């Protein structure tokens, strides 16, 4: 499977609990932190849920 890099660009302050939990599930908890994850439908769904808070880099 391919690897994708996810970088947190938005703050979780004033976001719902499920969006905060999704960021933690992606391995992100601080601004500008980068997490490398395997590209899977589960991860893509999590990214879609918080797309306004993260930036995705392929490869």
Kinemage of the C-alpha trace (Angstrom):
@kinemage 1
@onewidth
@group {chain A} dominant
@subgroup {mainchain}
@vectorlist {calphas} color= white
{ca unk a 1} P 0.000 0.000 0.000
{ca unk a 2} L 1.027 3.570 -0.591
{ca unk a 3} L 2.091 5.939 2.169
{ca unk a 4} L 0.492 9.364 2.588
{ca unk a 5} L 1.662 12.229 4.770
{ca unk a 6} L -0.947 14.165 6.716
{ca unk a 7} L -0.043 17.542 8.224
{ca unk a 8} L -2.246 19.342 10.730
{ca unk a 9} L -2.835 22.922 9.582
{ca unk a 10} L -5.871 23.889 11.670
{ca unk a 11} L -6.471 24.134 15.379
{ca unk a 12} L -8.882 21.744 17.105
{ca unk a 13} L -10.035 24.545 19.412
{ca unk a 14} L -13.813 25.059 19.133
{ca unk a 15} L -14.230 21.833 17.141
{ca unk a 16} L -16.526 18.987 18.051
{ca unk a 17} L -15.280 16.072 20.150
{ca unk a 18} L -15.504 13.667 17.234
{ca unk a 19} L -13.280 15.892 15.074
{ca unk a 20} L -10.716 16.127 17.890
{ca unk a 21} L -10.818 12.349 18.304
{ca unk a 22} L -10.335 11.904 14.558
{ca unk a 23} L -7.193 14.061 14.643
{ca unk a 24} L -5.824 11.967 17.500
{ca unk a 25} L -6.699 8.818 15.553
{ca unk a 26} L -4.634 10.149 12.652
{ca unk a 27} L -1.693 10.690 15.024
{ca unk a 28} L -2.042 14.469 15.075
{ca unk a 29} L -2.418 16.578 18.196
{ca unk a 30} L -0.351 19.709 17.625
{ca unk a 31} L -0.204 22.287 14.863
{ca unk a 32} L 2.166 21.516 11.958
{ca unk a 33} L 2.754 17.932 13.095
{ca unk a 34} L 3.163 15.414 10.256
{ca unk a 35} L 2.013 11.814 10.402
{ca unk a 36} L 2.811 9.110 7.834
{ca unk a 37} L -0.034 6.655 7.326
{ca unk a 38} L -0.842 3.826 4.955
{ca unk a 39} L -3.333 4.814 2.285
{ca unk a 40} L -6.529 2.901 3.027
{ca unk a 41} L -10.254 3.630 2.781
{ca unk a 42} L -10.450 3.970 6.581
{ca unk a 43} L -7.723 6.606 6.690
{ca unk a 44} L -9.229 8.436 3.699
{ca unk a 45} L -12.569 8.589 5.506
{ca unk a 46} L -10.928 10.055 8.591
{ca unk a 47} L -9.130 12.639 6.464
{ca unk a 48} L -12.399 13.537 4.732
{ca unk a 49} L -13.994 14.187 8.124
{ca unk a 50} L -11.338 16.757 9.103
{ca unk a 51} L -10.282 17.917 5.631
{ca unk a 52} L -10.503 21.563 6.746
{ca unk a 53} L -7.897 20.946 9.475
{ca unk a 54} L -5.315 18.889 7.574
{ca unk a 55} L -3.191 18.939 4.446
{ca unk a 56} L -2.455 15.706 2.560
{ca unk a 57} L 0.753 14.972 0.647
{ca unk a 58} L 0.864 11.876 -1.542
{ca unk a 59} L 3.934 9.651 -1.338
